[in-house]
């Protein structure tokens, strides 16, 4: 019988950073999804899944500053996007999942964009993260 204080097996995760552009509150299939992971050759992989173009494209970049530039460019484009969205959702290892309303993202030099970029930078600086199996904490 396994007790409450069983040994937890720690293993490296394949962490990622995911940014979702929520365009329809009632249909997640319409979300645009950007996923950042570590590439196979000491580079970074940015995957973009778009229901609009019905595409799933991948770009490889060499440095973390390339990722930061890419993220700022995405948010700049969203400011002029005619297709409205409702939220930007950020999911990064060891951080809470947050949803930021469009109105907070649209303000000139937004504090929200800065906070998202800060989390991404911190996640990239501390890669790889370690995660524990969720079931290890259930009783």
DSSP file (Angstrom, degrees, kcal/mol; ACC not computed):
  #  RESIDUE AA STRUCTURE BP1 BP2  ACC     N-H-->O    O-->H-N    N-H-->O    O-->H-N    TCO  KAPPA ALPHA  PHI   PSI    X-CA   Y-CA   Z-CA
    1    1 A X              0   0    0      0, 0.0     2,-0.5     0, 0.0     0, 0.0   0.000 360.0 360.0 360.0 135.8    0.0    0.0    0.0
    2    2 A X        -     0   0    0      2,-0.0     2,-0.1     1,-0.0     4,-0.0  -0.763 360.0-149.2 -92.2 128.7    1.3    3.4   -0.9
    3    3 A X    >   -     0   0    0     -2,-0.5     3,-1.0     1,-0.1    -1,-0.0  -0.249  31.2 -95.8 -88.8 179.3    1.2    6.0    1.8
    4    4 A X  T 3  S+     0   0    0      1,-0.3    -1,-0.1    -2,-0.1    -2,-0.0   0.765 119.8  55.1 -65.8 -26.4    0.8    9.7    1.6
    5    5 A X  T 3  S+     0   0    0      2,-0.0    -1,-0.3     3,-0.0     3,-0.1  -0.199  74.8 150.5-105.3  41.6    4.5   10.3    1.8
    6    6 A X    <   -     0   0    0     -3,-1.0     2,-0.2   130,-0.1    -4,-0.0  -0.357  57.8 -90.1 -69.7 154.6    5.6    8.1   -1.2
    7    7 A X        -     0   0    0      1,-0.1     2,-0.6    -2,-0.0    -1,-0.1  -0.442  39.5-134.1 -67.7 135.1    8.7    9.2   -3.1
    8    8 A X        -     0   0    0     -2,-0.2     2,-0.6    -3,-0.1    -1,-0.1  -0.802  11.3-136.5 -94.0 125.5    7.9   11.5   -5.9
    9    9 A X        -     0   0    0     -2,-0.6   124,-0.6   124,-0.0     2,-0.4  -0.716  19.9-156.9 -81.9 119.3    9.6   10.7   -9.2
   10   10 A X  E     +A  132   0A   0     -2,-0.6     2,-0.3   122,-0.1   122,-0.1  -0.819  17.4 171.5 -99.0 136.3   11.0   13.9  -10.7
   11   11 A X  E     -A  131   0A   0    120,-1.0   120,-1.1    -2,-0.4     2,-0.1  -0.991  38.8 -97.7-141.9 150.2   11.6   14.0  -14.4
   12   12 A X  E     -A  130   0A   0     -2,-0.3   118,-0.2   118,-0.2     2,-0.1  -0.428  41.9-144.7 -66.2 140.2   12.5   16.6  -16.9
   13   13 A X        -     0   0    0    116,-1.2     2,-0.5    -2,-0.1   115,-0.1  -0.375  18.7-122.5 -90.8 175.2    9.5   17.9  -18.7
   14   14 A X        -     0   0    0     -2,-0.1   116,-0.1   114,-0.1    -2,-0.0  -0.674  48.8-170.7-110.7  74.3    9.2   19.1  -22.2
   15   15 A X        +     0   0    0     -2,-0.5    23,-0.4   114,-0.3     2,-0.3  -0.155   9.1 179.5 -67.8 158.5    8.1   22.5  -21.0
   16   16 A X        -     0   0    0     21,-0.1    77,-0.7     2,-0.0     2,-0.5  -0.956  28.0-125.2-148.3 169.2    6.7   25.0  -23.4
   17   17 A X  E     -BC  36  92B   0     19,-2.0    19,-3.0    -2,-0.3     2,-0.5  -0.981  28.4-167.2-116.6 129.1    5.3   28.5  -23.4
   18   18 A X  E     -BC  35  91B   0     73,-2.9    73,-2.6    -2,-0.5     2,-0.5  -0.974  10.2-173.1-125.5 130.2    2.0   28.9  -25.0
   19   19 A X  E     -BC  34  90B   0     15,-2.8    15,-2.9    -2,-0.5     2,-0.4  -0.985  11.1-166.0-118.9 124.6    0.3   32.1  -26.0
   20   20 A X  E     -BC  33  89B   0     69,-2.7    69,-2.6    -2,-0.5     2,-0.8  -0.909  16.1-150.2-112.6 137.5   -3.3   31.9  -27.2
   21   21 A X  E     -BC  32  88B   0     11,-2.8    11,-1.9    -2,-0.4     2,-0.8  -0.923  20.1-152.0-101.6 107.7   -5.3   34.6  -29.0
   22   22 A X  E     + C   0  87B   0     65,-2.4    64,-3.6    -2,-0.8    65,-1.4  -0.720  26.9 164.6 -87.6 108.5   -8.9   33.8  -28.0
   23   23 A X        +     0   0    0     -2,-0.8     2,-0.4     1,-0.3    -1,-0.2   0.693  69.1  34.0 -97.7 -22.6  -11.1   35.1  -30.8
   24   24 A X    >   -     0   0    0      3,-0.3     3,-1.3     1,-0.1    -1,-0.3  -0.956  64.4-155.1-138.5 115.3  -14.3   33.3  -29.8
   25   25 A X  T 3  S+     0   0    0     -2,-0.4     3,-0.1     1,-0.3    -1,-0.1   0.706  97.0  45.1 -61.6 -19.6  -15.2   32.8  -26.1
   26   26 A X  T 3  S+     0   0    0      1,-0.2     2,-0.3     2,-0.0    -1,-0.3   0.426 111.6  49.1-107.5  -0.4  -17.4   29.8  -27.0
   27   27 A X    X   -     0   0    0     -3,-1.3     3,-1.9     1,-0.1    -3,-0.3  -0.779  51.6-175.3-145.8  96.8  -15.1   27.9  -29.5
   28   28 A X  G >  S+     0   0    0     -2,-0.3     3,-1.5     1,-0.3    -1,-0.1   0.651  80.5  77.3 -67.0 -13.9  -11.5   27.2  -28.6
   29   29 A X  G 3  S+     0   0    0      1,-0.3    -1,-0.3    22,-0.0    22,-0.0   0.654  89.4  58.2 -69.0 -13.2  -11.0   25.8  -32.1
   30   30 A X  G <  S+     0   0    0     -3,-1.9    -1,-0.3    -6,-0.2    21,-0.2   0.436  82.7 114.1 -93.8  -0.6  -10.9   29.4  -33.4
   31   31 A X    <   -     0   0    0     -3,-1.5     2,-0.5    -4,-0.1    20,-0.3  -0.432  64.3-135.5 -69.7 141.4   -7.9   30.2  -31.1
   32   32 A X  E     -B   21   0B   0    -11,-1.9   -11,-2.8    18,-0.1     2,-0.5  -0.854  26.5-156.6 -91.0 135.5   -4.6   31.1  -32.7
   33   33 A X  E     -BD  20  49B   0     16,-2.3    16,-2.9    -2,-0.5     2,-0.5  -0.961  16.4-171.4-125.4 127.0   -1.9   29.3  -30.7
   34   34 A X  E     -BD  19  48B   0    -15,-2.9   -15,-2.8    -2,-0.5     2,-0.5  -0.973  11.4-173.1-112.7 123.6    1.8   30.2  -30.5
   35   35 A X  E     -BD  18  47B   0     12,-2.6    12,-2.9    -2,-0.5     2,-0.5  -0.974   7.3-162.4-122.2 129.2    4.0   27.5  -28.8
   36   36 A X  E     +BD  17  46B   0    -19,-3.0   -19,-2.0    -2,-0.5     2,-0.3  -0.945  21.5 157.6-112.4 124.9    7.6   28.0  -27.9
   37   37 A X  E     - D   0  45B   0      8,-2.4     8,-3.2    -2,-0.5     2,-0.4  -0.878  47.2 -87.7-136.3 169.4    9.8   25.0  -27.2
   38   38 A X  E     - D   0  44B   0    -23,-0.4     6,-0.3    -2,-0.3     2,-0.0  -0.662  45.4-135.1 -79.3 132.9   13.5   24.1  -27.2
   39   39 A X    >   -     0   0    0      4,-2.9     3,-0.5    -2,-0.4    -1,-0.1  -0.180  20.0-108.0 -79.8 178.4   14.7   23.0  -30.6
   40   40 A X  T 3  S+     0   0    0      1,-0.2    -1,-0.1     2,-0.1     4,-0.0   0.640 111.2  51.1 -83.3 -16.1   16.9   19.9  -31.3
   41   41 A X  T 3  S-     0   0    0      3,-0.0    -1,-0.2     0, 0.0     3,-0.1  -0.273 127.2 -82.5-121.6  46.5   20.0   21.9  -32.2
   42   42 A X  S <  S+     0   0    0     -3,-0.5     2,-0.2     1,-0.2    -2,-0.1   0.855 101.9 107.3  57.0  37.5   20.4   24.4  -29.3
   43   43 A X  S    S-     0   0    0     20,-0.0    -4,-2.9    21,-0.0     2,-0.4  -0.649  70.7-103.8-127.3-173.7   17.8   26.7  -30.9
   44   44 A X  E     -DE  38  61B   0     17,-3.0    17,-2.5    -6,-0.3     2,-0.5  -0.920  21.7-146.4-120.3 145.4   14.2   27.6  -30.2
   45   45 A X  E     -DE  37  60B   0     -8,-3.2    -8,-2.4    -2,-0.4     2,-0.5  -0.943   8.9-168.8-115.2 126.3   11.1   26.5  -32.0
   46   46 A X  E     -DE  36  59B   0     13,-3.2    13,-2.7    -2,-0.5     2,-0.4  -0.968   7.5-168.8-114.9 119.3    8.1   28.7  -32.4
   47   47 A X  E     -DE  35  58B   0    -12,-2.9   -12,-2.6    -2,-0.5     2,-0.5  -0.905   2.0-166.0-108.8 135.0    5.0   27.0  -33.7
   48   48 A X  E     -DE  34  57B   0      9,-3.1     9,-2.5    -2,-0.4     2,-0.6  -0.976   1.9-169.4-123.6 120.2    1.9   28.9  -34.9
   49   49 A X  E     -DE  33  56B   0    -16,-2.9   -16,-2.3    -2,-0.5     2,-0.5  -0.940  10.0-177.1-110.1 122.5   -1.4   27.2  -35.4
   50   50 A X  E  >> - E   0  55B   0      5,-2.7     5,-1.6    -2,-0.6     4,-0.5  -0.969  25.1-166.5-126.1 122.6   -4.0   29.3  -37.2
   51   51 A X  T  45S+     0   0    0     -2,-0.5    -1,-0.1   -20,-0.3   -19,-0.1   0.746  91.4  61.3 -73.1 -21.9   -7.6   28.4  -37.9
   52   52 A X  T  45S+     0   0    0      1,-0.2    -1,-0.2   -22,-0.1   -20,-0.0   0.950 117.3  26.0 -70.3 -49.7   -7.9   31.3  -40.3
   53   53 A X  T  45S-     0   0    0      2,-0.1    -1,-0.2     0, 0.0    -2,-0.2   0.467 103.3-130.5 -90.8  -1.2   -5.2   30.2  -42.7
   54   54 A X  T  <5 +     0   0    0     -4,-0.5     2,-0.3     1,-0.2    -3,-0.2   0.920  64.4 131.0  50.3  48.4   -5.8   26.6  -41.7
   55   55 A X  E   < -E   50   0B   0     -5,-1.6    -5,-2.7     2,-0.0     2,-0.4  -0.878  52.7-158.4-130.4 161.1   -2.1   26.2  -41.2
   56   56 A X  E     +E   49   0B   0     -2,-0.3     2,-0.3    -7,-0.2    -7,-0.2  -0.865  29.4 177.8-136.5  98.1    0.4   25.0  -38.7
   57   57 A X  E     -E   48   0B   0     -9,-2.5    -9,-3.1    -2,-0.4     2,-0.4  -0.742  14.8-155.1-111.0 154.2    3.8   26.6  -39.3
   58   58 A X  E     -E   47   0B   0     -2,-0.3     2,-0.4   -11,-0.2   -11,-0.2  -0.982   6.6-172.7-130.3 138.3    7.1   26.4  -37.5
   59   59 A X  E     -E   46   0B   0    -13,-2.7   -13,-3.2    -2,-0.4     2,-0.5  -0.986  12.1-149.2-127.9 139.1   10.0   28.8  -37.3
   60   60 A X  E     -E   45   0B   0     -2,-0.4     2,-0.3   -15,-0.2   -15,-0.2  -0.922  16.1-175.4-108.5 133.3   13.4   28.1  -35.7
   61   61 A X  E     -E   44   0B   0    -17,-2.5   -17,-3.0    -2,-0.5   -22,-0.2  -0.920  22.6-141.7-126.8 154.5   15.3   31.0  -34.1
   62   62 A X  S    S+     0   0    0     -2,-0.3     2,-0.3   -19,-0.2    -1,-0.1   0.851  75.8  36.6 -84.8 -36.9   18.8   31.0  -32.6
   63   63 A X  S  > S-     0   0    0      1,-0.1     4,-1.1   -19,-0.1     3,-0.5  -0.785  72.1-121.3-123.9 161.3   18.5   33.3  -29.6
   64   64 A X  H  > S+     0   0    0     -2,-0.3     4,-2.1     1,-0.2     5,-0.1   0.812 113.2  62.0 -66.6 -29.6   16.1   34.2  -26.9
   65   65 A X  H  > S+     0   0    0      1,-0.2     4,-2.4     2,-0.2    -1,-0.2   0.826  98.3  57.4 -66.7 -29.0   16.2   37.8  -28.1
   66   66 A X  H  > S+     0   0    0     -3,-0.5     4,-2.1     2,-0.2    -1,-0.2   0.885 106.9  48.8 -64.0 -37.8   14.8   36.6  -31.4
   67   67 A X  H  X S+     0   0    0     -4,-1.1     4,-2.5     2,-0.2    -2,-0.2   0.924 110.4  49.6 -66.6 -44.7   11.8   35.1  -29.5
   68   68 A X  H  X S+     0   0    0     -4,-2.1     4,-2.5     1,-0.2     5,-0.2   0.917 111.1  49.3 -62.0 -44.0   11.3   38.4  -27.6
   69   69 A X  H  X S+     0   0    0     -4,-2.4     4,-2.2     1,-0.2    -1,-0.2   0.912 110.8  51.3 -60.1 -42.9   11.3   40.4  -30.8
   70   70 A X  H  X S+     0   0    0     -4,-2.1     4,-2.4     2,-0.2    -2,-0.2   0.921 109.7  49.2 -60.2 -45.7    8.9   37.9  -32.4
   71   71 A X  H  X S+     0   0    0     -4,-2.5     4,-2.4     1,-0.2     5,-0.2   0.923 110.7  49.4 -63.8 -44.9    6.5   38.3  -29.4
   72   72 A X  H  X S+     0   0    0     -4,-2.5     4,-2.2     1,-0.2    -1,-0.2   0.901 110.9  51.2 -60.2 -39.1    6.6   42.1  -29.5
   73   73 A X  H  X S+     0   0    0     -4,-2.2     4,-2.3     2,-0.2    -2,-0.2   0.907 108.1  51.7 -65.0 -41.8    5.9   41.9  -33.2
   74   74 A X  H  X S+     0   0    0     -4,-2.4     4,-2.0     1,-0.2    -2,-0.2   0.936 112.0  46.2 -59.3 -47.0    2.9   39.6  -32.7
   75   75 A X  H  X S+     0   0    0     -4,-2.4     4,-1.2     1,-0.2    -1,-0.2   0.853 110.0  53.7 -68.4 -33.5    1.4   42.0  -30.1
   76   76 A X  H  X S+     0   0    0     -4,-2.2     4,-0.6    -5,-0.2     3,-0.3   0.910 109.2  49.5 -63.2 -41.4    2.1   45.0  -32.4
   77   77 A X  H >X S+     0   0    0     -4,-2.3     3,-1.0     1,-0.2     4,-0.5   0.875 105.2  57.4 -65.1 -36.9    0.2   43.3  -35.2
   78   78 A X  H >< S+     0   0    0     -4,-2.0     3,-0.5     1,-0.2    -1,-0.2   0.807  97.3  63.3 -64.2 -28.0   -2.8   42.5  -32.8
   79   79 A X  H 3< S+     0   0    0     -4,-1.2    -1,-0.2    -3,-0.3    -2,-0.2   0.784 113.2  33.5 -66.7 -25.9   -3.1   46.2  -32.1
   80   80 A X  H << S+     0   0    0     -3,-1.0     2,-0.2    -4,-0.6    -1,-0.2   0.344  88.5 126.1-110.0   4.9   -4.0   46.9  -35.8
   81   81 A X    <<  -     0   0    0     -3,-0.5     4,-0.1    -4,-0.5    -3,-0.0  -0.469  46.8-158.8 -68.7 128.1   -5.8   43.6  -36.4
   82   82 A X  S    S+     0   0    0     -2,-0.2     2,-0.8     2,-0.1    -1,-0.2   0.757  76.0  82.9 -78.0 -25.9   -9.3   44.2  -37.8
   83   83 A X  S    S-     0   0    0      1,-0.0    -2,-0.1    -3,-0.0    -1,-0.0  -0.718  87.0-131.5 -81.1 111.1  -10.4   40.7  -36.7
   84   84 A X        -     0   0    0     -2,-0.8     2,-0.3   -61,-0.0    -2,-0.1  -0.245  23.2-168.1 -67.8 148.8  -11.4   41.2  -33.1
   85   85 A X        -     0   0    0     -4,-0.1   -62,-0.3    -7,-0.1     3,-0.1  -0.893  15.7-149.7-128.9 163.9  -10.2   39.0  -30.3
   86   86 A X        +     0   0    0    -64,-3.6    16,-2.4     1,-0.3     2,-0.3   0.826  69.3   3.0-102.5 -41.2  -11.3   38.8  -26.7
   87   87 A X  E     -CF  22 101B   0    -65,-1.4   -65,-2.4    14,-0.3     2,-0.5  -0.944  49.3-137.3-143.9 159.8   -8.3   37.6  -24.7
   88   88 A X  E     -CF  21 100B   0     12,-2.1    12,-3.2    -2,-0.3     2,-0.5  -0.998  28.3-159.5-114.1 127.3   -4.7   36.8  -24.8
   89   89 A X  E     -CF  20  99B   0    -69,-2.6   -69,-2.7    -2,-0.5     2,-0.5  -0.921   3.7-162.4-111.3 132.2   -4.0   33.7  -22.7
   90   90 A X  E     +CF  19  98B   0      8,-2.4     8,-2.0    -2,-0.5     2,-0.4  -0.959   9.6 178.5-116.1 129.4   -0.5   32.9  -21.4
   91   91 A X  E     +C   18   0B   0    -73,-2.6   -73,-2.9    -2,-0.5     2,-0.4  -0.951  13.3 161.4-130.1 109.8    0.5   29.4  -20.1
   92   92 A X  E >   -C   17   0B   0     -2,-0.4     3,-2.0   -75,-0.2   -75,-0.2  -0.975  47.7 -89.9-130.6 144.1    4.2   29.0  -19.0
   93   93 A X  T 3  S+     0   0    0    -77,-0.7     3,-0.1    -2,-0.4    38,-0.0  -0.238 111.2   9.3 -53.6 132.6    5.7   26.4  -16.8
   94   94 A X  T 3  S+     0   0    0      1,-0.2     2,-0.3    35,-0.0    -1,-0.3   0.578 111.9  96.2  71.2  14.0    5.6   27.3  -13.1
   95   95 A X  S <  S-     0   0    0     -3,-2.0    -1,-0.2     3,-0.0    -3,-0.2  -0.926  81.7-101.4-125.7 154.1    3.4   30.3  -13.7
   96   96 A X        -     0   0    0     -2,-0.3     2,-0.5    -3,-0.1    -4,-0.2  -0.428  40.1-107.8 -69.3 150.5   -0.4   30.6  -13.4
   97   97 A X        -     0   0    0     -6,-0.1     2,-0.4    -2,-0.1    -6,-0.2  -0.680  45.7-168.5 -75.6 128.2   -2.4   30.5  -16.6
   98   98 A X  E     -F   90   0B   0     -8,-2.0    -8,-2.4    -2,-0.5     2,-0.5  -0.921  19.7-155.1-124.5 148.5   -3.6   34.0  -17.2
   99   99 A X  E     -F   89   0B   0     -2,-0.4     2,-0.5   -10,-0.2   -10,-0.2  -0.986  12.1-163.6-121.5 123.0   -6.2   35.6  -19.5
  100  100 A X  E     -F   88   0B   0    -12,-3.2   -12,-2.1    -2,-0.5     5,-0.1  -0.917  21.7-121.3-109.9 124.7   -5.7   39.2  -20.3
  101  101 A X  E >>  -F   87   0B   0     -2,-0.5     3,-1.0   -14,-0.2     4,-1.0  -0.258  21.8-115.4 -66.2 152.1   -8.7   41.1  -21.9
  102  102 A X  H >> S+     0   0    0    -16,-2.4     4,-1.5     1,-0.3     3,-0.8   0.859 113.1  61.2 -53.2 -41.9   -8.2   42.7  -25.3
  103  103 A X  H 3> S+     0   0    0      1,-0.3     4,-0.6   -17,-0.2    -1,-0.3   0.852 103.7  50.2 -60.0 -34.2   -8.7   46.2  -23.8
  104  104 A X  H <4 S+     0   0    0     -3,-1.0     8,-0.5     1,-0.2     9,-0.3   0.748 111.3  49.3 -74.3 -23.1   -5.7   45.8  -21.6
  105  105 A X  H << S+     0   0    0     -4,-1.0     5,-0.2    -3,-0.8    -2,-0.2   0.689 104.0  60.0 -86.4 -19.3   -3.6   44.6  -24.6
  106  106 A X  H  < S+     0   0    0     -4,-1.5    -1,-0.2    -3,-0.1    -2,-0.2   0.634  73.4 111.2 -87.9 -15.0   -4.6   47.6  -26.8
  107  107 A X  S >< S-     0   0    0     -4,-0.6     3,-0.5    -3,-0.1   -28,-0.0  -0.378  83.3-100.9 -65.3 137.4   -3.3   50.4  -24.7
  108  108 A X  T 3  S+     0   0    0      1,-0.2     2,-0.9    -2,-0.1   -29,-0.0   0.735 107.7   5.4 -21.0 -92.6   -0.3   52.2  -26.3
  109  109 A X  T 3  S-     0   0    0      4,-0.0    -1,-0.2     3,-0.0     2,-0.2  -0.840  96.8-150.6-101.4  95.0    2.7   50.9  -24.4
  110  110 A X    <>  -     0   0    0     -2,-0.9     4,-1.5    -3,-0.5     5,-0.1  -0.416  25.5-151.2 -82.5 139.1    0.9   48.3  -22.4
  111  111 A X  H  > S+     0   0    0      1,-0.2     4,-2.3     2,-0.2     5,-0.2   0.819 100.2  60.8 -65.9 -33.3    2.0   47.0  -19.0
  112  112 A X  H  > S+     0   0    0     -8,-0.5     4,-2.2     2,-0.2    -1,-0.2   0.908 103.1  48.4 -64.6 -42.8    0.3   43.7  -19.9
  113  113 A X  H  > S+     0   0    0     -9,-0.3     4,-2.6     1,-0.2     5,-0.2   0.926 111.0  51.4 -62.9 -43.8    2.6   43.1  -22.9
  114  114 A X  H  X S+     0   0    0     -4,-1.5     4,-2.4     1,-0.2    -2,-0.2   0.907 109.7  49.8 -59.0 -43.0    5.6   43.9  -20.7
  115  115 A X  H  X S+     0   0    0     -4,-2.3     4,-1.9     2,-0.2    -1,-0.2   0.896 110.7  49.4 -65.6 -40.3    4.4   41.4  -18.0
  116  116 A X  H  X S+     0   0    0     -4,-2.2     4,-2.3     2,-0.2    -2,-0.2   0.942 112.3  47.8 -61.8 -47.3    3.9   38.7  -20.6
  117  117 A X  H  X S+     0   0    0     -4,-2.6     4,-3.0     1,-0.2    -2,-0.2   0.879 108.5  55.3 -63.0 -37.8    7.4   39.3  -22.1
  118  118 A X  H  X S+     0   0    0     -4,-2.4     4,-2.4    -5,-0.2    -1,-0.2   0.906 109.0  46.9 -61.7 -42.0    8.9   39.3  -18.6
  119  119 A X  H  X S+     0   0    0     -4,-1.9     4,-2.6     2,-0.2    -2,-0.2   0.917 112.8  49.5 -65.1 -43.4    7.4   35.8  -17.9
  120  120 A X  H  X S+     0   0    0     -4,-2.3     4,-2.6     2,-0.2    -2,-0.2   0.938 111.8  48.6 -61.9 -46.5    8.6   34.5  -21.3
  121  121 A X  H  X S+     0   0    0     -4,-3.0     4,-2.4     1,-0.2    -2,-0.2   0.925 112.5  48.1 -58.8 -45.4   12.1   35.9  -20.7
  122  122 A X  H  X S+     0   0    0     -4,-2.4     4,-1.4     1,-0.2    -1,-0.2   0.900 111.8  49.9 -63.5 -40.4   12.2   34.3  -17.2
  123  123 A X  H  < S+     0   0    0     -4,-2.6    -1,-0.2     1,-0.2    -2,-0.2   0.908 112.1  47.5 -64.4 -41.9   11.0   31.0  -18.6
  124  124 A X  H >< S+     0   0    0     -4,-2.6     3,-1.0     1,-0.2    -2,-0.2   0.877 110.8  52.0 -67.0 -37.3   13.6   31.0  -21.3
  125  125 A X  H 3< S+     0   0    0     -4,-2.4    -1,-0.2     1,-0.2    -2,-0.2   0.769 113.5  44.3 -68.9 -26.0   16.4   31.9  -18.8
  126  126 A X  T 3< S+     0   0    0     -4,-1.4    -1,-0.2    -5,-0.2     2,-0.2   0.069  91.0 170.7-109.3  23.5   15.4   29.0  -16.6
  127  127 A X    <   +     0   0    0     -3,-1.0     2,-0.1     1,-0.1    -3,-0.0  -0.584  51.1  44.8 -77.7 141.7   15.0   26.3  -19.2
  128  128 A X  S    S-     0   0    0     -2,-0.2     2,-0.2     1,-0.1    -1,-0.1   0.594  77.0-164.8 -85.7 150.5   14.6   23.4  -18.7
  129  129 A X        -     0   0    0     -2,-0.1  -116,-1.2  -116,-0.0     2,-0.4  -0.556  13.2-132.1 -88.6 159.0   12.1   23.5  -16.0
  130  130 A X  E     -A   12   0A   0     -2,-0.2     2,-0.3  -118,-0.2  -118,-0.2  -0.927  23.0-172.6-112.0 139.5   11.3   20.4  -13.8
  131  131 A X  E     -A   11   0A   0   -120,-1.1  -120,-1.0    -2,-0.4     2,-0.4  -0.936  16.0-133.7-129.0 155.2    7.8   19.3  -13.2
  132  132 A X  E     -A   10   0A   0     -2,-0.3     2,-0.1  -122,-0.1  -122,-0.1  -0.816  37.0 -93.8-106.1 148.7    6.3   16.7  -10.9
  133  133 A X    >   -     0   0    0   -124,-0.6     3,-1.7    -2,-0.4     4,-0.4  -0.394  30.6-135.4 -60.0 128.2    3.6   14.3  -12.0
  134  134 A X  G >  S+     0   0    0      1,-0.3     3,-1.6     2,-0.2     4,-0.4   0.860 102.5  60.8 -55.0 -39.5    0.2   15.7  -11.1
  135  135 A X  G >  S+     0   0    0      1,-0.3     3,-0.7     2,-0.2    -1,-0.3   0.697  87.9  73.9 -66.3 -18.3   -0.9   12.4   -9.7
  136  136 A X  G <  S+     0   0    0     -3,-1.7    -1,-0.3     1,-0.2    -2,-0.2   0.769  98.5  46.8 -64.8 -24.5    1.8   12.5   -7.1
  137  137 A X  G <  S+     0   0    0     -3,-1.6    -1,-0.2    -4,-0.4    -2,-0.2   0.560  90.3  99.1 -95.8  -9.5   -0.1   15.2   -5.2
  138  138 A X    <         0   0    0     -3,-0.7    -3,-0.0    -4,-0.4     0, 0.0  -0.494 360.0 360.0 -78.6 150.8   -3.5   13.5   -5.2
  139  139 A X              0   0    0     -2,-0.2    -1,-0.1     0, 0.0    -3,-0.0   0.412 360.0 360.0-106.5 360.0   -4.5   11.6   -2.1
